[in-house]
Amino acid sequence: MIRRKFMVPVSATHILSTIFFFLCSVLHCSARDTITPEDWLSNDGGTLVSAGKTFELGFFNPDGSSKIGRFVGIWDYRSKPRRVVWVANRKKPLPLSDTPSGVFSIKEDGKLKVLAEINGAVHWSTDIETSSSKDRMVKLMDSGNLVLSDNRSGEILWESFRNPTDTFLPSMKMDESLILTSWLSPVDPAPGNYTFKLDQEKENQYIISQNLYVQRWRSEDWDRTFDGMPEAIRSFLSNISRNDAYTRHRSIPNSSVEKQLVMSSSGEIQYYANWNTSSPVWWAPQDRCSVSNACGKFGSCSTKNALMCKCLPGFKPVSPDSWKTGEFSSGCTRKSPKCKKNSSEDMFLSLKIMKGKNPYSSILADTNDGQYCRKACLSDCQCQAYAQTKITQRGSNPECLIWTDELSGLQEEYASDADNLFVRVSISDIGMCPFPISFAPFLEKKYLMF
């Protein structure tokens, strides 16, 4: 018997192909969210997509070109342009000569790695104890968390939420060990100059550091300022309303994953309300005067003047040479030695709508004595400045806020409803005749704006 070959007409082949790809898309044949030791991800355009199509993982070029190299990262599946939220090999991109031979896989030792397939060079690896890769699996969750687990026991061995790059996502929780590190530049995912983390010295406060050690910003240096972190973002960072295991390792609604907090390469912590907005709805530092120690001690900062900082009347730069170059953090110092108790040569500069970031002590004022706070400051030679509040939470009487430390974080024209700040100075240091202290309120008017 002669067997005849069954020939499918070209038009029928096209029809069958169309049906196959249609069914494959319906059944998610081409989209997978897991990696196993036998089924890795290579640099050929393939990606992982979370089950609910919220996040995608794959190889990418950060600037859309090939100038820096290839990275493995996670990005919002629906964002345009692509917004990358996590990068594996940020310290060691795949060289251009190795593409398209990069591999993202679970190796024999049980670690998840980014490899150059040509020479086997390791460009990134999970920091876990070595073991057999048998029964291990990596899954991209709808929360954006990449989870390496033991398929038998279900034990979580490693997860990207505990090893973030520059982005904080819903379901993550900020604790003492979690640090966001900026990109080096908008197109280079290498670790940059800025970090965002919990303040180890002050409860429920957050700080931005520059080059790890220099504080750039703190979420709330003084609890009477208005440039602190909004309560909604604090709640976002301390996400304790849901079960951690559920939100980090399982699926969550698409609508709850669009918020992001990003430590930018420019040194700002930026909050985005949804994926497709190019501008943050909140950021910090808000301006040049919000940067920690912008003008140092007794230096006043202005967002409007061409010259950012200047010393208060009666003070002089600690380092005049530095100030000439635009470096003001060394601050100012008093022209005269420290005051004498109840000295008639002391007066107060009235600094309107001014803020200050130092800690202060508080005492209730006597409403029958309009000079109570002034007298309280004059009676203590350590008192540098005072303010009298309009409202107190502890009673009907106003409060006297007393500063005994050198003032820092001073800013002009800060807020229309801020308390006026009165800074102690020597009359001789501002070139005025030593009028009795009772005349001080009239003298202060000269320094309303300085």
WODAUR-V909347 format. One record per residue. RES is the residue in three letters. PSI is psi as a letter, one per 40 degrees, with the letter a starting at -180 (NA if undefined). OMEGA is omega in whole degrees, -180 to 180 (NA if undefined). Layout:
BEGIN
res:RES psi:PSI omega:OMEGA
res:RES psi:PSI omega:OMEGA
END
This chain:
BEGIN
res:MET psi:h omega:180
res:ILE psi:h omega:180
res:ARG psi:h omega:179
res:ARG psi:h omega:177
res:LYS psi:h omega:179
res:PHE psi:h omega:-177
res:MET psi:h omega:178
res:VAL psi:h omega:179
res:PRO psi:i omega:-179
res:VAL psi:d omega:-178
res:SER psi:d omega:179
res:ALA psi:d omega:178
res:THR psi:d omega:178
res:HIS psi:d omega:-180
res:ILE psi:d omega:-180
res:LEU psi:d omega:179
res:SER psi:d omega:-180
res:THR psi:d omega:179
res:ILE psi:d omega:-179
res:PHE psi:d omega:-178
res:PHE psi:d omega:177
res:PHE psi:d omega:179
res:LEU psi:d omega:-179
res:CYS psi:d omega:180
res:SER psi:d omega:179
res:VAL psi:d omega:-177
res:LEU psi:e omega:-180
res:HIS psi:f omega:-179
res:CYS psi:d omega:-174
res:SER psi:e omega:-178
res:ALA psi:h omega:177
res:ARG psi:i omega:-179
res:ASP psi:e omega:-177
res:THR psi:i omega:172
res:ILE psi:h omega:175
res:THR psi:i omega:179
res:PRO psi:d omega:-179
res:GLU psi:e omega:-173
res:ASP psi:g omega:-175
res:TRP psi:i omega:179
res:LEU psi:h omega:-179
res:SER psi:i omega:-176
res:ASN psi:g omega:-180
res:ASP psi:e omega:-180
res:GLY psi:e omega:179
res:GLY psi:i omega:-179
res:THR psi:i omega:167
res:LEU psi:i omega:177
res:VAL psi:h omega:-179
res:SER psi:i omega:-172
res:ALA psi:d omega:-179
res:GLY psi:e omega:180
res:LYS psi:f omega:175
res:THR psi:d omega:-180
res:PHE psi:i omega:-179
res:GLU psi:i omega:178
res:LEU psi:h omega:178
res:GLY psi:a omega:175
res:PHE psi:i omega:-179
res:PHE psi:i omega:170
res:ASN psi:h omega:-173
res:PRO psi:d omega:-180
res:ASP psi:e omega:179
res:GLY psi:e omega:178
res:SER psi:a omega:-178
res:SER psi:f omega:-175
res:LYS psi:d omega:-175
res:ILE psi:d omega:-177
res:GLY psi:a omega:-177
res:ARG psi:i omega:-180
res:PHE psi:i omega:169
res:VAL psi:h omega:-176
res:GLY psi:i omega:176
res:ILE psi:h omega:178
res:TRP psi:i omega:176
res:ASP psi:h omega:-175
res:TYR psi:d omega:-174
res:ARG psi:e omega:-175
res:SER psi:i omega:175
res:LYS psi:h omega:-2
res:PRO psi:i omega:-177
res:ARG psi:h omega:177
res:ARG psi:h omega:-177
res:VAL psi:h omega:-177
res:VAL psi:e omega:-179
res:TRP psi:i omega:179
res:VAL psi:h omega:-179
res:ALA psi:c omega:-173
res:ASN psi:f omega:-176
res:ARG psi:d omega:-180
res:LYS psi:e omega:-174
res:LYS psi:g omega:179
res:PRO psi:i omega:176
res:LEU psi:h omega:179
res:PRO psi:i omega:-179
res:LEU psi:d omega:-179
res:SER psi:e omega:-178
res:ASP psi:e omega:-179
res:THR psi:i omega:9
res:PRO psi:f omega:-174
res:SER psi:e omega:178
res:GLY psi:i omega:-179
res:VAL psi:h omega:175
res:PHE psi:h omega:-170
res:SER psi:i omega:172
res:ILE psi:h omega:-176
res:LYS psi:a omega:-174
res:GLU psi:d omega:180
res:ASP psi:e omega:177
res:GLY psi:e omega:-180
res:LYS psi:i omega:174
res:LEU psi:h omega:-172
res:LYS psi:i omega:167
res:VAL psi:h omega:-175
res:LEU psi:i omega:166
res:ALA psi:h omega:-171
res:GLU psi:d omega:-176
res:ILE psi:d omega:-177
res:ASN psi:e omega:178
res:GLY psi:e omega:-180
res:ALA psi:h omega:-180
res:VAL psi:h omega:-180
res:HIS psi:e omega:175
res:TRP psi:i omega:179
res:SER psi:i omega:175
res:THR psi:i omega:-178
res:ASP psi:g omega:179
res:ILE psi:i omega:178
res:GLU psi:i omega:-179
res:THR psi:i omega:178
res:SER psi:a omega:178
res:SER psi:i omega:179
res:SER psi:e omega:-178
res:LYS psi:h omega:177
res:ASP psi:e omega:175
res:ARG psi:i omega:-177
res:MET psi:i omega:175
res:VAL psi:h omega:-179
res:LYS psi:h omega:174
res:LEU psi:h omega:-176
res:MET psi:i omega:177
res:ASP psi:e omega:176
res:SER psi:e omega:-175
res:GLY psi:e omega:-180
res:ASN psi:h omega:175
res:LEU psi:h omega:-170
res:VAL psi:h omega:172
res:LEU psi:h omega:-174
res:SER psi:i omega:173
res:ASP psi:h omega:-173
res:ASN psi:d omega:180
res:ARG psi:d omega:-175
res:SER psi:d omega:-175
res:GLY psi:e omega:-179
res:GLU psi:h omega:176
res:ILE psi:h omega:-177
res:LEU psi:d omega:-179
res:TRP psi:i omega:176
res:GLU psi:i omega:-178
res:SER psi:d omega:179
res:PHE psi:d omega:177
res:ARG psi:e omega:-180
res:ASN psi:g omega:-174
res:PRO psi:i omega:172
res:THR psi:c omega:-177
res:ASP psi:e omega:-170
res:THR psi:h omega:175
res:PHE psi:h omega:-177
res:LEU psi:i omega:172
res:PRO psi:i omega:-177
res:SER psi:e omega:171
res:MET psi:i omega:178
res:LYS psi:h omega:-180
res:MET psi:h omega:174
res:ASP psi:a omega:-173
res:GLU psi:d omega:-176
res:SER psi:e omega:-175
res:LEU psi:h omega:-179
res:ILE psi:h omega:172
res:LEU psi:h omega:-180
res:THR psi:h omega:-176
res:SER psi:i omega:167
res:TRP psi:i omega:178
res:LEU psi:d omega:176
res:SER psi:i omega:180
res:PRO psi:e omega:-179
res:VAL psi:e omega:-180
res:ASP psi:h omega:-177
res:PRO psi:e omega:179
res:ALA psi:i omega:180
res:PRO psi:h omega:-176
res:GLY psi:a omega:-172
res:ASN psi:e omega:-172
res:TYR psi:i omega:177
res:THR psi:i omega:178
res:PHE psi:h omega:-178
res:LYS psi:i omega:174
res:LEU psi:i omega:174
res:ASP psi:h omega:-178
res:GLN psi:e omega:-175
res:GLU psi:e omega:-176
res:LYS psi:h omega:-174
res:GLU psi:h omega:176
res:ASN psi:f omega:176
res:GLN psi:i omega:-179
res:TYR psi:i omega:-178
res:ILE psi:i omega:168
res:ILE psi:h omega:178
res:SER psi:i omega:176
res:GLN psi:h omega:-177
res:ASN psi:f omega:173
res:LEU psi:d omega:-170
res:TYR psi:d omega:-175
res:VAL psi:h omega:179
res:GLN psi:h omega:180
res:ARG psi:d omega:-176
res:TRP psi:i omega:174
res:ARG psi:i omega:-172
res:SER psi:d omega:180
res:GLU psi:g omega:-178
res:ASP psi:d omega:-179
res:TRP psi:h omega:-171
res:ASP psi:e omega:176
res:ARG psi:e omega:178
res:THR psi:i omega:-177
res:PHE psi:e omega:-177
res:ASP psi:e omega:179
res:GLY psi:i omega:-179
res:MET psi:h omega:179
res:PRO psi:i omega:-177
res:GLU psi:d omega:180
res:ALA psi:d omega:-180
res:ILE psi:d omega:175
res:ARG psi:d omega:178
res:SER psi:d omega:178
res:PHE psi:d omega:-179
res:LEU psi:d omega:-178
res:SER psi:f omega:-173
res:ASN psi:g omega:-179
res:ILE psi:e omega:-176
res:SER psi:e omega:-178
res:ARG psi:i omega:179
res:ASN psi:h omega:-176
res:ASP psi:d omega:-177
res:ALA psi:d omega:-179
res:TYR psi:d omega:-173
res:THR psi:d omega:-176
res:ARG psi:d omega:-170
res:HIS psi:e omega:180
res:ARG psi:a omega:-177
res:SER psi:i omega:175
res:ILE psi:i omega:-177
res:PRO psi:i omega:-180
res:ASN psi:d omega:-175
res:SER psi:e omega:-175
res:SER psi:e omega:-175
res:VAL psi:e omega:-174
res:GLU psi:d omega:179
res:LYS psi:i omega:-179
res:GLN psi:i omega:174
res:LEU psi:h omega:-171
res:VAL psi:h omega:171
res:MET psi:h omega:-172
res:SER psi:i omega:179
res:SER psi:e omega:179
res:SER psi:e omega:176
res:GLY psi:e omega:179
res:GLU psi:i omega:169
res:ILE psi:h omega:-170
res:GLN psi:h omega:-179
res:TYR psi:h omega:179
res:TYR psi:h omega:-177
res:ALA psi:d omega:177
res:ASN psi:i omega:-171
res:TRP psi:d omega:-169
res:ASN psi:e omega:174
res:THR psi:h omega:-178
res:SER psi:e omega:-178
res:SER psi:h omega:179
res:PRO psi:i omega:177
res:VAL psi:e omega:175
res:TRP psi:i omega:178
res:TRP psi:i omega:177
res:ALA psi:i omega:-1
res:PRO psi:i omega:-178
res:GLN psi:d omega:-179
res:ASP psi:a omega:-176
res:ARG psi:d omega:179
res:CYS psi:e omega:179
res:SER psi:e omega:178
res:VAL psi:h omega:-179
res:SER psi:h omega:176
res:ASN psi:f omega:-177
res:ALA psi:d omega:-178
res:CYS psi:e omega:178
res:GLY psi:a omega:-178
res:LYS psi:h omega:179
res:PHE psi:e omega:173
res:GLY psi:h omega:-178
res:SER psi:h omega:-177
res:CYS psi:i omega:177
res:SER psi:h omega:177
res:THR psi:e omega:-174
res:LYS psi:d omega:-176
res:ASN psi:i omega:177
res:ALA psi:d omega:175
res:LEU psi:h omega:-171
res:MET psi:d omega:-173
res:CYS psi:i omega:170
res:LYS psi:i omega:180
res:CYS psi:i omega:174
res:LEU psi:i omega:174
res:PRO psi:h omega:-177
res:GLY psi:e omega:-180
res:PHE psi:i omega:180
res:LYS psi:i omega:-180
res:PRO psi:h omega:175
res:VAL psi:d omega:-180
res:SER psi:g omega:-178
res:PRO psi:d omega:-180
res:ASP psi:d omega:179
res:SER psi:d omega:-179
res:TRP psi:d omega:179
res:LYS psi:d omega:-180
res:THR psi:e omega:180
res:GLY psi:e omega:177
res:GLU psi:h omega:-170
res:PHE psi:e omega:-171
res:SER psi:e omega:178
res:SER psi:d omega:173
res:GLY psi:a omega:-174
res:CYS psi:i omega:178
res:THR psi:i omega:180
res:ARG psi:i omega:177
res:LYS psi:d omega:-179
res:SER psi:i omega:176
res:PRO psi:i omega:-177
res:LYS psi:i omega:-172
res:CYS psi:i omega:170
res:LYS psi:i omega:-176
res:LYS psi:h omega:-180
res:ASN psi:f omega:-179
res:SER psi:h omega:178
res:SER psi:e omega:180
res:GLU psi:e omega:-180
res:ASP psi:i omega:174
res:MET psi:a omega:-178
res:PHE psi:h omega:170
res:LEU psi:h omega:178
res:SER psi:h omega:-177
res:LEU psi:h omega:-175
res:LYS psi:i omega:179
res:ILE psi:g omega:-176
res:MET psi:i omega:173
res:LYS psi:i omega:176
res:GLY psi:i omega:-170
res:LYS psi:e omega:-178
res:ASN psi:i omega:172
res:PRO psi:i omega:-179
res:TYR psi:i omega:172
res:SER psi:i omega:-175
res:SER psi:h omega:175
res:ILE psi:i omega:178
res:LEU psi:h omega:-179
res:ALA psi:i omega:174
res:ASP psi:h omega:-175
res:THR psi:e omega:179
res:ASN psi:e omega:-179
res:ASP psi:h omega:-178
res:GLY psi:e omega:-180
res:GLN psi:e omega:-173
res:TYR psi:d omega:-177
res:CYS psi:d omega:178
res:ARG psi:d omega:-179
res:LYS psi:d omega:179
res:ALA psi:d omega:179
res:CYS psi:d omega:-179
res:LEU psi:d omega:-178
res:SER psi:e omega:-180
res:ASP psi:h omega:-176
res:CYS psi:e omega:179
res:GLN psi:e omega:-177
res:CYS psi:h omega:180
res:GLN psi:d omega:-176
res:ALA psi:i omega:175
res:TYR psi:i omega:172
res:ALA psi:i omega:177
res:GLN psi:h omega:-177
res:THR psi:i omega:177
res:LYS psi:d omega:-176
res:ILE psi:i omega:175
res:THR psi:i omega:180
res:GLN psi:e omega:-175
res:ARG psi:e omega:-180
res:GLY psi:a omega:-178
res:SER psi:d omega:-179
res:ASN psi:i omega:174
res:PRO psi:i omega:180
res:GLU psi:i omega:170
res:CYS psi:h omega:175
res:LEU psi:h omega:-174
res:ILE psi:h omega:176
res:TRP psi:h omega:176
res:THR psi:e omega:175
res:ASP psi:i omega:178
res:GLU psi:h omega:-175
res:LEU psi:h omega:173
res:SER psi:i omega:179
res:GLY psi:f omega:180
res:LEU psi:h omega:-180
res:GLN psi:h omega:180
res:GLU psi:i omega:173
res:GLU psi:f omega:-173
res:TYR psi:d omega:180
res:ALA psi:i omega:-175
res:SER psi:d omega:-178
res:ASP psi:e omega:178
res:ALA psi:i omega:179
res:ASP psi:i omega:176
res:ASN psi:i omega:-179
res:LEU psi:h omega:-179
res:PHE psi:h omega:-176
res:VAL psi:h omega:-178
res:ARG psi:h omega:178
res:VAL psi:i omega:175
res:SER psi:h omega:-180
res:ILE psi:d omega:-178
res:SER psi:d omega:-178
res:ASP psi:e omega:178
res:ILE psi:e omega:171
res:GLY psi:f omega:180
res:MET psi:i omega:179
res:CYS psi:i omega:-177
res:PRO psi:g omega:176
res:PHE psi:i omega:175
res:PRO psi:i omega:-176
res:ILE psi:d omega:180
res:SER psi:e omega:179
res:PHE psi:e omega:-174
res:ALA psi:d omega:-179
res:PRO psi:d omega:179
res:PHE psi:d omega:-180
res:LEU psi:d omega:-175
res:GLU psi:d omega:-176
res:LYS psi:d omega:-180
res:LYS psi:d omega:-176
res:TYR psi:f omega:177
res:LEU psi:d omega:174
res:MET psi:h omega:-175
res:PHE psi:NA omega:NA
END
